[in-house]
Amino acid sequence: MTVTDDVLQANQRYAQTFDLAGLPRPPARKLAIVTCMDARMVLERMLGLKAGDANIIRNAGGIVTEDVLRSLIISHELLGTEEFLVINHTDCGLQNLAENELRARLRARTGREAEQPGHFHAFADLQENVREQVRRVRSHPWLPEQISVRGFVYDVKTGRLREVAA
């Protein structure tokens, strides 16, 4: 049995007692979160959230890409979110990654070149990366200036969230 088979069985059990059909589309706490896909970050537990509380946008590194901006604009404009959090974390795989080496390794393994992704968004300084992601959100002309945008670093060893000063 594969992991996919396992999760499909878990979904069958979940669906038998599913009780979230009545949740409204807009997030109850009017919150959108941009964070990393790292499996050690269990956002609901670490932030005290319930199903339906927030829009959660995850990708490698918690990077504010064009697609993340698209999602944040929709989250605000169509779903009424009023606060955005950007959360990076310690021990991130993108920190200090050598993009050239990764591309070379992928080319060697596959024997092929690829146009996309154009950039893996590796970074050296964790706090500066958070600041840069917050700047990307704040500088977008379609997101109102009054939206609260705050950046944080989550420590995967202690579970603590620490705000990064702008």
N, C-alpha and C positions, 0 to 999 in steps of 0.2 A: 504494500500500500504506500502511496506517495504522500507527501505533506499536503498536496492539493486535495487528495482524497480525504485526508483527516479533517481539513478545514471544511470541506463540503458536508461531511457528516456532522460536524459541530454546527454548521448553519442549519441543518435539518432540525436539530434539537432546539436551536435558538428560535426558529420560525414557529415551532409548536406553542411557544408561550410569548410570542411577539406582542408587545403592548405599546409600541411607539408610533402607531399609524396616525395618531391625532396630533403629532407635533406640527406646529406651523413652520412654514418655509423660512421666515426670518429668524436668525438666532436670538434667543431670549435675552441674552446679556449684551446684545448689540456689539459683539466683539469679533474681530477677525485676527487670526494668529498665523504668522509665517514662521515656519520652523523647519528643522532638519528631519529627514526621514529615519534617523537613527532609532533603532528598535528599543533602545534603553530609555527613550523619552516617552513615558506614558502620560500624556498631557492631561487627561481627565483627572488622574490621581494627583499629579504634581501641582495642578492649578485649581483643584476643587471644582471641576466642571462636571456637568451632567450632559446626557444626550440632548441636543437641541440648543445648547448654550452659546456655541461659537462656531464660526466658519474656521476650519483648520486647513491650511495650505502647506503641504510638506514637499520638500525636494532635497536632494543631496546638498548639504551645507546651509539650508535655510536662506537661499539666495533670492533676492528680489529680481527675478528675470522678467522679460516681457510678458510671459504667461502669468506670473504671479501678479504683476501690475494689472493685467486684464481681470484676474479674479478679484483683486481688491476693489477695483472700480465697480464691478458688478455687485460685490458684497455691500459696498456703501450705497451705490445708486439704486439698486433694485431690492436690496434686503435690509437696508437701514442701519448697517453697522456704523458706529460712531467712534470706536477705539480700535487701534491696531497695535499688536505686539509683534516684535521681531525677536525670536529666540534662537541663539546659536548655543553650542555646548562645548565643554572641554573634551579633549581626546577625539576630535573630529577627524575623519579620514581625509578631508580636503585640506586640513591645515598642513602646511609645508609639503604638499604634494608637488612633485615636479611634473607639470603638464606635458612637457616635451617627452619625458621618459614614459609616461602613460601612453601617449599617442604612439611612440615607437614600439612599445610592448604590444599594443593592439594591432598595429600594422604587421608586426612579426608573427603574431598568433593567427591572424586571419589572412594575411597576404593581400589585404585590400586597404585602400584609402577611403575615408568618409568625409563628407562635407559637414555633416551634423553629428554630434554637437560641435559648434565652432569653438567653444570654450568650456572648460570644466569648472571655472570659477574657483580655482585653488587660491589660498591665501596664507600669509605668514602670521599676521597679528590678529588674534581672535577678537579683541575689543575693537580694533580699527575696522575689522570686517563687519561687525554689528553696526558701527557708526555709518559705514558706507551703505548698508542695506536700508537703514533708517533714512539716510539722505535721499536714496533713490525713491522711496515712498513719498517723502515730504516734498520733493521737487516736481512731482508729476502734476501738470496743469489741470488735470481732470479730478484731482482729489482735493477737496477743500482744505484750506489752511487750518481750520478749527478742529480738524480730526486729530485726536491724540495719537501720536506715534511714538512708542517707547521701545528701547532695545535692552535685551537681557542676555546674560550668559548663564546657562544651566550647568552645574557641576555634576558630572555623572558619578562621582565618588561619594558626594555628600547629599545629593538631592536638592541642594540649595540653588535658588535663583538670585542672581545679583544683577542689579541695574547697571547699565553702561551709560556714563554721562555723555551727553551730546557734545 
